[in-house]
Amino acid sequence: MTEIIDILKLTVVEWLHLVQTIWDNITDETEGADIEDDHKAILIGRLEFYNNNPNDNISWEEVDKNVKINP
C-alpha cells in the first residue's frame, strides 16, 4: 500500500487522477445502496415540493451569488 508521505509528493495532475479513482470506486460500491425509509421519505417530499412549486425554487447560480454577497 502507498504511504501517505508518497501521496503528498504527487503532482496536481496525479492528485486529480487519484481523487477521480477514489470517487469512481466509492460510486461503484454504493450504486444500488439502500436508502433508509426516513431519508427516502424526505427526498420524495422535497422532490414533490419542487415539482408542485416551480416558482418557489432558487437556481444554484442564485444561491451561489447570494452566498458570495452575504458571507
C-alpha positions in Angstrom: 0.0 0.0 0.0 1.2 3.5 -0.8 2.5 5.5 2.2 0.9 8.9 3.0 4.3 10.6 2.5 4.4 9.3 -1.1 0.9 10.6 -1.8 1.9 14.1 -0.5 4.6 14.1 -3.2 2.1 13.8 -6.1 1.7 16.5 -8.7 -1.7 18.2 -9.2 -2.5 16.0 -12.2 -1.6 12.9 -10.2 -3.8 14.2 -7.2 -6.7 14.7 -9.6 -6.3 11.2 -11.0 -6.2 9.7 -7.5 -9.3 11.6 -6.4 -11.1 10.5 -9.5 -10.1 6.9 -9.0 -11.3 7.1 -5.3 -14.6 8.7 -6.4 -15.2 6.1 -9.1 -14.6 3.3 -6.5 -16.9 4.9 -4.0 -19.7 5.3 -6.5 -19.2 1.8 -7.8 -19.5 0.4 -4.3 -22.5 2.5 -3.3 -24.5 2.0 -6.5 -27.8 0.4 -5.6 -27.2 1.0 -1.9 -30.4 1.1 0.1 -31.6 4.4 1.5 -33.3 4.3 4.8 -37.1 4.8 4.7 -36.9 8.0 6.7 -34.4 9.5 4.3 -36.3 8.3 1.2 -39.5 10.0 2.5 -37.6 13.3 3.0 -36.2 13.1 -0.6 -39.6 12.2 -2.1 -41.2 15.1 -0.2 -38.6 17.5 -1.4 -39.0 16.3 -5.0 -42.8 16.6 -4.8 -42.4 20.2 -3.4 -40.0 21.0 -6.2 -42.4 19.7 -8.9 -45.5 21.3 -7.3 -44.0 24.7 -6.7 -41.8 25.6 -9.6 -41.8 29.3 -8.7 -40.6 28.7 -5.2 -37.3 27.2 -6.2 -34.0 29.0 -6.5 -31.3 28.1 -9.0 -27.9 27.0 -7.9 -26.5 30.1 -9.6 -28.7 32.4 -7.4 -27.8 30.6 -4.2 -24.1 30.8 -5.1 -24.4 34.6 -5.8 -26.3 35.2 -2.5 -23.6 33.3 -0.5 -20.9 35.4 -2.1 -22.7 38.6 -1.4 -23.7 37.6 2.2 -20.8 35.6 3.7 
